[in-house]
Amino acid sequence: MRTNQQIRVPKVRVIDSEGNQIGIISTKEAQTMAEEAGMDLVEIVPDAKPPDCKIIDYGKFRYDQTKREKESKKSRHVIKVKEIKLKPNIGTHDFETKLGHARKFIGEGNKVKVTCSFRGREMAHTELGEQLVKKFCDELSDIASSEAPLKRMGRFMHVVLAPSAGKKKK
């Protein structure tokens, strides 16, 4: 943002410190008005014809602007993808534990990638892994839905579950 002497256009639209529109005046005149008020002339909308400038305290303006940016960052929630890894011969207790972890991740608003990996002779029975992943998805169907159908890539089979809108459990 350009301020005071950095503004090089001949005429600007000026708004005073109370928010009243003064009108289109020369840049020199606007700078002297800002000096008399003990404030700065700040170019708010540089792309307009003529550019919009405001007579304000630049330090306070920058402080308020950074404060607003921090507030908007706080309210933003970054969605992460958490991964749950399964094997076709997983025990029932281990399955339930991983299911609990997935419920917690989805409850926090994150996506969950469920991956089933096959080793050695397990590759001959990929249908067992497919049943396992489908069972996992069915158990979570009350709070999540799959983004895409089950995919198989080499030794891995995976699906991504996203929190369902309106069904999110707190």
URKAFEN-V986111 format. One record per pair of residues at least 4 apart in sequence whose ideal C-beta (glycine too) atoms are under 6 Angstrom apart, sorted by the first residue. I is the first residue (numbers start at 0). GAP is how many residues later the second one is. D is the distance in whole Angstrom. If there is no record, write none. Layout:
I_GAP_D + I_GAP_D
//
This chain:
1_4_4 + 1_5_5 + 1_41_4 + 2_37_5 + 2_39_5 + 2_55_5 + 3_36_6 + 3_37_5 + 6_20_6 + 6_36_5 + 8_42_6 + 10_13_6 + 10_15_6 + 10_39_5 + 11_15_5 + 11_18_6 + 11_38_5 + 11_39_5 + 11_41_4 + 12_11_5 + 12_37_5 + 12_39_5 + 13_8_4 + 13_11_6 + 13_16_5 + 13_39_5 + 14_6_5 + 14_39_5 + 15_4_5 + 15_6_6 + 15_39_5 + 16_38_5 + 16_39_6 + 23_26_6 + 24_4_5 + 24_5_6 + 29_11_5 + 30_10_5 + 33_5_5 + 33_6_6 + 33_7_4 + 33_21_5 + 36_18_6 + 38_16_5 + 38_17_6 + 38_18_5 + 39_18_4 + 40_12_5 + 40_14_6 + 41_12_5 + 41_14_6 + 41_16_6 + 42_8_5 + 42_10_5 + 43_8_5 + 43_10_5 + 44_7_4 + 45_5_5 + 47_4_5 + 55_5_5 + 76_32_6 + 79_30_5 + 80_30_5 + 80_32_5 + 81_23_4 + 81_28_5 + 81_30_5 + 82_30_5 + 83_14_5 + 83_18_5 + 83_28_6 + 83_30_5 + 84_30_5 + 85_4_5 + 85_30_5 + 85_46_6 + 87_34_5 + 87_40_4 + 87_41_4 + 89_4_5 + 89_5_5 + 98_40_6 + 101_10_5 + 104_5_5 + 104_7_5 + 105_6_6 + 105_37_5 + 105_38_5 + 105_57_5 + 106_62_5 + 108_54_6 + 110_49_6 + 110_51_5 + 111_49_5 + 112_45_6 + 112_47_5 + 113_19_6 + 113_22_5 + 113_45_5 + 114_41_6 + 114_43_4 + 115_13_4 + 115_16_6 + 115_17_5 + 115_41_5 + 116_38_6 + 116_39_5 + 117_4_4 + 117_5_5 + 117_37_5 + 128_28_5 + 136_9_6 + 139_4_5 + 139_21_6 + 142_24_6 + 142_26_5 + 143_17_4 + 143_19_6 + 143_20_6 + 144_19_5 + 145_13_5 + 145_15_6 + 146_13_5 + 146_15_5 + 149_9_5 + 150_7_6 + 151_5_5 + 162_5_5
//
